[in-house]
Amino acid sequence: MARLAGRKIIITGGASGIGRATARLFRQEGAAVAILDRSDNAAKAVADEIGAVAIACDVSDPASITAAINKAAEAMGGLDGVVNAAGILAETGIADTSAEVFARTLAVNLTGTFLVIQAAAPLMQKEGKGTIVNIASGVGLMPTGPGSIAYVASKGGVVALTKSAAMELAPNIRVNSVCPGAVETAMTAGHIRTAAGDPNPAITARYALGRHAQPEELAAAILFLTTDESSFMTGIALPVDGGRTFH
Ligand SMILES: NC(=O)c1ccc[n+]([C@@H]2O[C@H](COP(=O)([O-])OP(=O)(O)OC[C@H]3O[C@@H](n4cnc5c(N)ncnc54)[C@H](O)[C@@H]3O)[C@@H](O)[C@H]2O)c1
């Protein structure tokens, strides 16, 4: 049985990585999907492959978001779900992070998540129901070590934003976050494996399961939080992190 039959869902960042795996899974489960991504060509390629709608969008730009979300809802005949997976990485520490890099990281990861929720919520209220899943990060719960100050701050913000939005949009719209550990995507391509192509032991050592994740393992958790199987869950930050943050 298709677990998302009849659902109409926007996935930001759906052109790559976790968002792309989620878009594929959601289509398999019967949802209509609109991919909103700044990478127009990649979004189109994924959309063509799975039978989704691709719309160019920069989640840090309010006008771009409003236009894209309205277009997506029009194409799908409404909107009752959002997955906020667009994001960027910044790996510098306090001394090396410029004000511009700090602001840009927050603009995409945190403000972008807020702006998408702000534009999408009224359309979901019109449907009388909806789900929002924000992709935060395990580092938003517990940093892995020094560095990445802007990224960590943005993801901690997404965890808190999720709780605040869950309070405000209840009971019709459930809002949850997923906190991934290290996932093999374009974002982590530089360091998730060694030069020889093996999993990076400096990363895998942090995980009780002793390995990094594939994007499909995140998509499965995002699917759960989008279906009615999680109907009594809202405001949570769900670690999907191979056991890094529980101890
Ligand atoms: N890969 C990991 O290890 C990991 C771990 C924890 C959290 N996350 C989070 O998961 C989410 C997805 O990351 P991923 O690993 O799949 O990365 P990715 O780089 O493969 O995909 C990110 C997508 O977001 C899009 N994007 C970036 N900025 C955008 C903008 N301003 N407007 C619209 N689209 C934009 C990119 O074009 C890309 O398609 C991100 O929020 C990331 O921070 C990833």
The ligand as a Gaussian input file, in Angstrom:
#p B3LYP/6-31G(d) Opt

LIG

0 1
 N       25.327000      14.907000       4.536000
 C       25.410000      14.938000       5.869000
 O       26.298000      14.292000       6.467000
 C       24.425000      15.740000       6.662000
 C       24.447000      15.590000       8.053000
 C       23.555000      16.319000       8.821000
 C       22.678000      17.191000       8.210000
 N       22.675000      17.332000       6.858000
 C       21.721000      18.272000       6.282000
 O       20.898000      17.585000       5.350000
 C       20.441000      18.517000       4.355000
 C       20.727000      17.937000       2.978000
 O       22.137000      17.838000       2.823000
 P       22.847000      16.834000       1.803000
 O       23.908000      16.158000       2.546000
 O       21.818000      16.069000       1.078000
 O       23.578000      17.918000       0.865000
 P       23.620000      18.110000      -0.721000
 O       24.651000      19.162000      -0.929000
 O       23.765000      16.798000      -1.401000
 O       22.159000      18.700000      -1.067000
 C       21.779000      19.984000      -0.655000
 C       20.838000      20.561000      -1.706000
 O       20.399000      21.848000      -1.229000
 C       20.417000      22.723000      -2.352000
 N       20.575000      24.108000      -1.861000
 C       21.653000      24.644000      -1.236000
 N       21.432000      25.947000      -0.995000
 C       20.196000      26.248000      -1.489000
 C       19.428000      27.429000      -1.546000
 N       19.888000      28.607000      -1.074000
 N       18.190000      27.364000      -2.099000
 C       17.730000      26.196000      -2.602000
 N       18.422000      25.044000      -2.595000
 C       19.643000      25.067000      -2.038000
 C       21.598000      22.278000      -3.189000
 O       21.501000      22.753000      -4.521000
 C       21.490000      20.767000      -3.077000
 O       20.671000      20.233000      -4.100000
 C       21.189000      19.832000       4.638000
 O       20.372000      20.696000       5.369000
 C       22.362000      19.382000       5.477000
 O       22.840000      20.417000       6.296000
 C       23.528000      16.624000       6.061000

